[in-house]
Amino acid sequence: MSRPVVLVMGVSGCGKSTVGGLLAQLGGWPFLDADTLHTPASVAKMRSGFPLTDEDRRPWLEGVAGWIGEHATTGAGGVVACSALKRAYRDVLRRDDAGLRIVFLTGPRELLVQRLADRDGHFFPESLLDSQLDALEPPAPDEDPIVVQIGQSPTDVVDTILRELGRPDPAG
């Protein structure tokens, strides 16, 4: 039986990597943190406090889309943590997987700011959060998103996602 590819999306600090990694671990699915596919130039740009342009994001999105398409085609499924802030970006990501399931992690700006302030060693500075919030196009109803409020434990978030996917048994 083919397993879905699940996109865990949202702005920086919403918990994409934590939730996506836990979801993949519990489900026995392959996991990709899309941040690992950014070019060194893009990482340096963000680290310096400058938001990426659509042109900067193009090769990154293509790489993420390739991973999604490969895992959808083989039926292995997978989980990818990726900001996917705009509808156009998500359209690229679902190009080779029309069944891509979208999980949108959302929450109050104050919580996002606190989370960004508390994390160590990440290239994305708190100063860029507002640019992401300004660019964010929440998934539309026709994208059939699973919308989950952050602020609860990662385990509770993952439990909600699994229920919404109709998979109380993650390996099922």
SERO-4910 file (N, C-alpha, C, O; in steps of 0.05 Angstrom, whole numbers):
BEGIN
 pado doro    nc1    nc2    nc3   cac1   cac2   cac3    cc1    cc2    cc3    oc1    oc2    oc3
  Met    A     17    -24      0      0      0      0     18     25      0     37     27     15
  Ser    A     11     43    -17     26     68    -20     21     86      4     -2     89     13
  Arg    A     42     98     14     39    117     37     42    145     27     56    150      7
  Pro    A     29    164     40     30    192     30     56    205     36     71    197     54
  Val    A     62    227     21     82    245     29     68    268     43     48    278     33
  Val    A     78    276     66     66    297     83     85    321     84    108    318     91
  Leu    A     75    344     77     89    369     79     81    383    105     58    389    108
  Val    A    100    387    123     95    402    147    106    430    142    130    434    140
  Met    A     88    450    141     95    477    133     88    498    153     72    493    171
  Gly    A    100    521    150     94    544    167    119    561    169    140    555    158
  Val    A    116    583    183    138    602    186    159    591    205    154    571    220
  Ser    A    182    604    205    204    595    223    195    597    252    182    616    260
  Gly    A    202    577    267    195    576    296    169    562    302    162    559    326
  Cys    A    155    553    281    129    539    287    132    510    295    113    498    305
  Gly    A    156    499    291    161    471    299    161    451    276    159    427    281
  Lys    A    165    461    252    165    442    228    184    419    231    177    396    227
  Ser    A    209    426    238    229    405    240    224    386    263    227    361    260
  Thr    A    217    397    285    211    380    309    187    361    303    189    337    307
  Val    A    165    373    295    141    358    289    145    339    266    138    315    268
  Gly    A    157    348    245    162    331    221    180    308    228    175    285    220
  Gly    A    201    313    243    219    291    251    206    271    268    210    247    264
  Leu    A    189    280    287    175    261    304    154    245    289    151    221    293
  Leu    A    140    259    271    120    245    254    133    223    238    123    201    236
  Ala    A    156    230    226    171    210    209    181    187    226    179    164    218
  Gln    A    191    193    250    202    173    268    180    153    276    183    129    274
  Leu    A    157    164    284    135    147    293    123    131    270    114    108    274
  Gly    A    123    142    247    112    129    224    131    111    208    123     96    190
  Gly    A    157    113    215    177     97    200    180    108    172    187     93    154
  Trp    A    174    134    169    176    147    142    203    160    139    215    169    159
  Pro    A    213    163    115    237    179    110    230    208    117    207    217    114
  Phe    A    250    224    125    246    251    133    266    269    119    290    263    117
  Leu    A    257    293    110    274    313     99    268    339    112    245    349    112
  Asp    A    289    351    124    287    379    133    296    395    109    320    395    103
  Ala    A    278    409     96    284    424     72    306    445     76    319    452     56
  Asp    A    310    454    100    332    473    105    359    462     96    377    478     89
  Thr    A    362    436     97    388    424     90    393    426     60    416    422     51
  Leu    A    373    434     44    377    437     15    383    465      6    387    470    -17
  His    A    382    484     25    388    512     18    417    514      9    435    500     19
  Thr    A    422    531    -11    450    535    -20    465    550      2    453    564     18
  Pro    A    492    547      2    507    563     21    503    593     19    503    607     39
  Ala    A    499    602     -6    494    631    -10    467    639      3    466    661     15
  Ser    A    447    623      1    421    629     13    423    629     43    411    646     57
  Val    A    437    609     54    441    608     83    455    633     93    448    645    113
  Ala    A    476    641     79    492    665     86    474    690     85    476    708    102
  Lys    A    457    691     64    440    714     61    420    717     85    417    738     96
  Met    A    408    694     92    389    694    115    404    700    141    394    716    157
  Arg    A    427    687    145    442    692    169    449    721    172    451    731    195
  Ser    A    453    735    150    459    764    150    435    781    154    437    806    156
  Gly    A    411    769    156    387    784    161    371    793    137    354    810    139
  Phe    A    377    781    113    363    788     89    345    765     81    353    742     79
  Pro    A    319    771     75    301    750     66    308    741     38    319    756     22
  Leu    A    301    716     32    306    705      5    285    716    -14    262    722     -6
  Thr    A    293    718    -39    274    726    -60    264    700    -73    274    678    -68
  Asp    A    243    703    -89    233    680   -104    255    667   -121    256    643   -124
  Glu    A    272    684   -133    294    674   -149    313    657   -132    323    637   -141
  Asp    A    319    667   -107    336    651    -89    324    624    -83    338    604    -80
  Arg    A    298    624    -80    284    600    -71    281    579    -93    277    555    -88
  Arg    A    282    587   -118    276    569   -141    291    543   -140    279    522   -141
  Pro    A    318    543   -139    333    517   -138    326    501   -113    326    476   -114
  Trp    A    322    514    -91    315    500    -66    288    486    -69    286    463    -63
  Leu    A    268    500    -79    242    488    -83    243    465   -103    229    445    -99
  Glu    A    259    468   -124    262    446   -143    274    421   -130    265    399   -136
  Gly    A    293    425   -113    305    403    -98    286    389    -80    284    364    -78
  Val    A    270    405    -65    250    394    -47    229    379    -64    220    357    -56
  Ala    A    220    391    -86    200    378   -103    210    352   -114    195    332   -116
  Gly    A    236    350   -121    247    325   -130    246    304   -109    240    281   -115
  Trp    A    252    311    -84    251    291    -62    222    282    -59    218    258    -56
  Ile    A    203    300    -59    175    293    -55    166    274    -78    154    253    -73
  Gly    A    173    281   -103    165    265   -126    177    237   -125    163    218   -131
  Glu    A    202    235   -117    215    209   -115    201    191    -94    196    168    -99
  His    A    195    203    -71    183    187    -50    153    181    -55    143    160    -46
  Ala    A    140    198    -70    112    192    -78    112    170    -99     95    152    -98
  Thr    A    130    171   -118    131    151   -140    137    123   -130    126    104   -139
  Thr    A    155    121   -110    162     95   -100    141     84    -81    141     60    -75
  Gly    A    123    101    -71    103     92    -52    113     91    -23     98     83     -5
  Ala    A    139     98    -19    150     98      8    138    119     26    139    117     50
  Gly    A    128    140     14    118    162     29    141    177     42    164    172     36
  Gly    A    134    196     59    155    211     73    143    236     86    120    242     82
  Val    A    160    249    100    153    274    113    174    294    107    198    289    109
  Val    A    166    318     98    185    340     92    176    364    108    153    372    108
  Ala    A    195    376    122    191    401    136    201    423    118    225    425    112
  Cys    A    183    441    110    190    462     91    171    486     96    147    482     99
  Ser    A    181    510     96    164    533    101    141    535     81    119    540     90
  Ala    A    146    532     56    125    531     35    105    554     39     81    549     39
  Leu    A    115    578     43     98    600     51     77    609     31     56    618     39
  Lys    A     83    606      6     64    616    -15     51    593    -30     63    571    -33
  Arg    A     28    598    -40     13    578    -56     30    570    -80     32    546    -87
  Ala    A     43    589    -93     60    582   -116     82    562   -108     89    545   -124
  Tyr    A     93    565    -85    114    547    -76    102    519    -72    114    499    -80
  Arg    A     79    518    -59     66    492    -55     58    479    -81     59    454    -83
  Asp    A     51    495   -101     44    484   -127     69    470   -139     67    449   -152
  Val    A     92    482   -136    117    470   -145    122    443   -130    128    423   -143
  Leu    A    118    444   -104    123    420    -88    104    397    -94    112    374    -92
  Arg    A     79    403   -103     60    381   -109     60    374   -138     44    357   -147
  Arg    A     78    386   -154     80    381   -183     81    351   -190     67    342   -208
  Asp    A     96    335   -175     99    307   -181     85    290   -160     88    265   -159
  Asp    A     68    303   -143     52    288   -123     26    303   -118     25    319    -99
  Ala    A      7    299   -135    -19    312   -132    -32    306   -105    -49    321    -95
  Gly    A    -25    283    -93    -36    275    -67    -20    285    -43    -26    276    -21
  Leu    A     -1    303    -47     15    313    -25     -3    324     -3    -21    341     -8
  Arg    A      0    314     21    -16    323     44     -2    346     58     22    345     63
  Ile    A    -16    367     63     -5    392     74    -14    394    103    -38    393    109
  Val    A      6    398    121      1    403    149     11    432    154     35    437    150
  Phe    A     -7    450    162      0    477    167      1    482    197    -19    481    211
  Leu    A     26    487    207     29    494    235     27    524    239     42    539    226
  Thr    A     10    533    256      5    561    259      2    569    289     -6    552    305
  Gly    A      7    593    295      5    602    322     11    632    325     18    645    305
  Pro    A      8    643    349     12    671    353     41    680    349     59    665    355
  Arg    A     44    704    339     70    716    334     88    715    359    111    709    358
  Glu    A     75    721    382     91    722    407    104    695    413    127    695    423
  Leu    A     89    674    409    101    647    413    123    641    394    144    630    401
  Leu    A    119    649    369    140    645    348    166    660    356    188    650    354
  Val    A    162    685    364    185    702    372    200    688    395    225    687    395
  Gln    A    185    678    415    198    665    438    213    641    430    236    636    439
  Arg    A    201    625    412    215    600    403    240    607    388    261    594    391
  Leu    A    239    627    371    263    635    356    285    645    375    309    640    371
  Ala    A    277    660    395    297    670    415    309    648    431    332    650    439
  Asp    A    294    626    435    304    604    452    322    584    437    335    568    450
  Arg    A    321    584    410    337    563    396    365    573    390    370    596    386
  Asp    A    383    553    391    411    559    387    421    546    361    411    525    353
  Gly    A    439    560    348    453    548    325    438    547    299    447    533    281
  His    A    416    561    296    401    561    271    408    586    256    412    607    268
  Phe    A    409    584    229    417    606    213    396    628    210    402    650    201
  Phe    A    371    621    216    349    640    212    345    658    236    338    649    257
  Pro    A    350    685    232    348    703    255    319    711    260    302    712    241
  Glu    A    314    718    285    287    727    293    278    751    276    254    755    272
  Ser    A    297    768    268    291    792    253    277    787    226    264    805    215
  Leu    A    278    763    216    265    756    190    237    745    194    223    740    174
  Leu    A    228    741    218    201    729    223    179    746    209    162    735    196
  Asp    A    180    772    213    159    789    201    158    787    171    137    788    159
  Ser    A    181    784    158    181    781    129    167    755    121    153    754    101
  Gln    A    170    734    137    156    709    131    126    711    137    110    702    121
  Leu    A    119    724    159     91    728    164     77    745    143     54    740    136
  Asp    A     92    765    132     81    781    111     77    765     85     58    770     70
  Ala    A     96    747     79     95    731     55     75    708     57     66    697     36
  Leu    A     68    699     81     52    675     85     25    677     72     10    696     75
  Glu    A     19    657     56     -7    652     44    -17    626     55    -10    604     45
  Pro    A    -33    627     77    -43    602     88    -56    584     67    -68    594     49
  Pro    A    -53    558     70    -65    540     51    -95    545     48   -109    549     68
  Ala    A   -105    544     24   -133    548     18   -148    521     22   -136    500     22
  Pro    A   -175    523     25   -190    498     29   -186    477      6   -187    453     12
  Asp    A   -182    486    -18   -178    467    -40   -151    452    -38   -146    433    -53
  Glu    A   -133    461    -20   -108    447    -15   -112    426      6    -93    411     12
  Asp    A   -136    424     17   -143    404     37   -122    403     60   -112    381     67
  Pro    A   -116    426     72    -95    426     93   -105    415    120   -129    416    126
  Ile    A    -87    404    134    -91    397    163    -79    421    178    -54    425    177
  Val    A    -95    437    191    -86    460    205    -84    454    235   -103    445    247
  Val    A    -60    458    246    -55    451    274    -43    475    288    -24    487    279
  Gln    A    -56    483    310    -46    505    327    -22    495    343    -22    473    355
  Ile    A      0    511    343     23    505    359     18    514    388     -3    526    393
  Gly    A     36    507    405     33    515    433     27    491    451     29    492    475
  Gln    A     21    468    438     18    443    453     43    427    448     61    435    433
  Ser    A     45    405    461     70    389    459     72    378    430     52    373    417
  Pro    A     97    373    421    101    361    395     86    334    392     76    328    371
  Thr    A     85    319    413     71    293    412     41    297    407     29    283    392
  Asp    A     30    317    420      1    323    416     -4    333    388    -24    326    375
  Val    A     14    349    377     12    359    350     13    335    330     -4    333    312
  Val    A     32    317    335     34    293    317     10    275    320      0    265    300
  Asp    A      0    272    344    -25    256    347    -48    267    331    -63    253    319
  Thr    A    -51    294    332    -72    307    316    -68    302    286    -87    296    272
  Ile    A    -43    304    277    -37    300    249    -44    271    241    -57    267    220
  Leu    A    -36    252    257    -41    224    250    -71    218    250    -81    204    232
  Arg    A    -86    230    268   -116    227    268   -127    238    242   -145    226    230
  Glu    A   -118    262    235   -129    275    211   -121    260    186   -136    260    166
  Leu    A    -98    247    186    -90    231    163   -106    204    162   -104    190    143
  Gly    A   -121    199    184   -135    173    185   -117    150    191   -123    127    183
  Arg    A    -95    156    205    -74    135    210    -68    135    240    -46    144    248
  Pro    A    -85    124    256    -78    122    285    -54    105    289    -39    108    308
  Asp    A    -50     86    271    -25     69    271     -7     81    250    -11     76    226
  Pro    A     14     96    259     31    110    239     43     92    218     48    101    196
  Ala    A     48     67    224     61     49    205     40     37    186     48     23    167
  Gly    A     15     42    191     -6     29    176    -10     39    148    -28     29    134
***
